[in-house]
Amino acid sequence: MLFYKWLIKDLIKYGFEINPYDPCVANKEVDGTQMTVLWHVDDLKISHINSKHVDEFIKWIKMTYGKIGDVTTTCGKVHNHLGIMWIIASRVK
């Protein structure tokens, strides 16, 4: 609970709004499109149409929380988390 409160405080300072229906989702408008952060305990998923903004957010996360412990990242379309393999499909326009 302490990490949750700390994360919420930091995300709000960074310009995010916490979703009123799901307290583990935060959104922010960046360059006219939505950036979303969702989390379970201390695992975060960050999404934005422009990967540059995701990279900037990851740098901020590492700067903010790297002093506590290692911050690891996984990028790409396939993720294995808690024994579940997630395959991220791109939307075709």
ABEGO torsion letter per residue (X at the ends): XAAAAAAAAAAAAAGBBBBAABAABBBBBBGGBBBBBBBBEABBBBBBABAAAAAAAAAAAAAAAAAABBBBBBBEABBBBGGBBBBBBBBBX
